[in-house]
Amino acid sequence: MKTFYDVLQYLKEFGVYIHVGKRLWDIELAALEVDNLYKTDILNAKDYATVKLILSHEHTMEVENPSD
C-alpha cells in the first residue's frame, strides 16, 4: 500500500466505499473510517500505522495544492 487509491481499495475489502465529492473530504473520511476499524480490532497496528501515514501525507499534499 503506497497511495490514497491503494487505501481506498483496501477499505473496500471491509465494505467501506468513500466518495464524498472533494478529495480532501474523502481523505478525512477515510481517516475516520480507519480509526473506527482500528478501534474495533479489525485492523492490526501495522496496517493502521501504514494507512494513517499515507492519509496524513495525502492530506498535507492536498492542503498545499488543492486539486478541486
SVG drawing of the C-alpha trace seen along z (x, -y; Angstrom):
<svg xmlns="http://www.w3.org/2000/svg" viewBox="-20 -25 24 33">
<polyline fill="none" stroke="black" stroke-width="0.4" points="0.0,0.0 1.6,-3.3 -1.1,-5.6 -4.5,-7.0 -6.0,-4.9 -4.5,-1.8 -6.1,-2.8 -9.5,-3.2 -9.1,0.3 -8.1,1.7 -11.1,0.1 -13.4,1.7 -12.3,5.1 -14.2,4.1 -17.2,2.8 -16.2,-0.8 -16.8,-2.8 -15.8,-6.5 -16.7,-9.2 -17.9,-12.5 -17.0,-14.8 -13.9,-16.6 -10.6,-14.8 -9.8,-16.5 -13.1,-15.3 -12.5,-11.8 -9.1,-11.7 -10.6,-13.0 -13.5,-10.5 -11.1,-7.6 -9.1,-8.6 -12.2,-8.4 -13.2,-5.1 -9.7,-3.7 -9.8,-4.9 -13.1,-3.1 -11.8,0.1 -8.8,0.0 -10.8,-0.7 -13.0,2.3 -9.8,4.5 -10.5,5.2 -7.2,3.6 -3.9,4.6 -1.4,2.0 0.9,2.3 -1.8,1.7 -3.3,-1.1 0.1,-2.9 0.7,-2.5 -2.7,-3.8 -2.6,-6.7 0.9,-7.7 -0.4,-7.6 -3.5,-9.6 -1.5,-12.1 0.8,-12.6 -2.0,-12.9 -3.9,-15.4 -0.8,-17.6 -0.3,-17.5 -4.0,-18.3 -4.0,-21.3 -0.8,-22.7 -2.0,-22.0 -5.8,-21.6 -6.9,-19.5 -10.6,-20.7"/>
</svg>
